[in-house]
């Protein structure tokens, strides 16, 4: 098993294309220098353009900054900015061995400052030179994302838990950066196999490194119910007692769920909880007989087939259940969204499906959340402001795509998660020991080489809220399994969500991706060494 991440850590476009391209070609040749030529004892710093996701604008130049035992971290602004500075210090202290005290005085060292500017809610500017590094943002989230960029500009050994020799150089120049999409997500299915709080927090740390800001937790399915609900206690105690293949299953207490939410928030990720309805509900149906149309509870289910279960749309108790669950979950979740599923409801008639969605969507709004549903929601009546998550394939039928596009033109937002592009549980090749292949084989290039802004015909660009990479866990059992299926595809999805479309180039990206490998090695991430990527030799 890989070791656990440190949990305390947490004309511009055309010009950028030319700058990034030239940087990457030189970096690939191993000949990049910045400012004063490094001595034999001081290897060249990481080039400014060699990070993932690609920044919006890169201007290299000037001497690098060197972190030493005299470096301080100066922080201006709010308590949140100070917390980001503390996160940075916790990140750097173990590997550098330096004190790196936080201060509000001085000019040299590493400075984090909040100031007005063209950064939006999550953008930042990084200025580096001989005298220091300054991160500037309009909001704390931008500072945090800037810290992730600074982290990648340091040698991979910065991720180690013990003191390393260094040197700790940051290339000179300026990066100005902000995300393309506001929603950049990853989904973890904890229903098919249960994952502990520590395992989820480890994944959160991995997501944060690549500026992902939404963690979608799939909390209920046929095989397991994973969140305590006070008004329906058997959902967790009985419905959560198993998983695919049998085994103990598990569930999160409310306190444990709130811990995940807090941990994510400290890394500027929002938790999006999902209760899948009206299908994918066998765990709930097994827990409470009244939720079944015939009043008979089915046995618990540990297989992997889908589409056989359904809540009873004609019973009032179904809506009492749905509202109780939504109310309690919304109270635990400070984020904006609540996902109600809606996919593969093959045992629910169309009329019942529409009735169910028409009654349940207003409940989400009643408790202060924006509703998200899988794209089958567009076959009902999406509520005003609703978001549909598209999980179809490149060759999904024209009628289904047209239905989604019509909803988008009518105001429904879209999150794009095409299964044959970004489902992280799809096999890379026929020989991949984990995963499934019902959506096809998804190698690293296929996962990266598409444009969310032009993926679905007839969808206005303004309707696309962002992208999300789901990881379903029918075959995923351990943290090492998560690593292997998420890496190296996850960073590419993060780049599709963050970076300007003009920066997207497979040939350039594969070089930057390969440079991430030593960092994953240092973090103990057991990734798949795709033959499509020019990995450095071990």
Beta strands, then each sheet from edge to edge (+ up, - down):
strand 1: 57-60
strand 2: 65-67
strand 3: 73-75
strand 4: 102-103
strand 5: 109-114
strand 6: 124-129
strand 7: 132-137
strand 8: 168-170
strand 9: 173-177
strand 10: 183-189
strand 11: 214-218
strand 12: 220-221
strand 13: 224-225
strand 14: 270-277
strand 15: 337-341
strand 16: 370-374
strand 17: 387-390
strand 18: 413-416
strand 19: 464-471
sheet 1: 1+ 9- 6+ 7- 5- 3- 4-
sheet 2: 2+ 8-
sheet 3: 10+ 11+ 14+ 15+ 16+ 17+ 18+ 19+ 10+
sheet 4: 12+ 13-
end
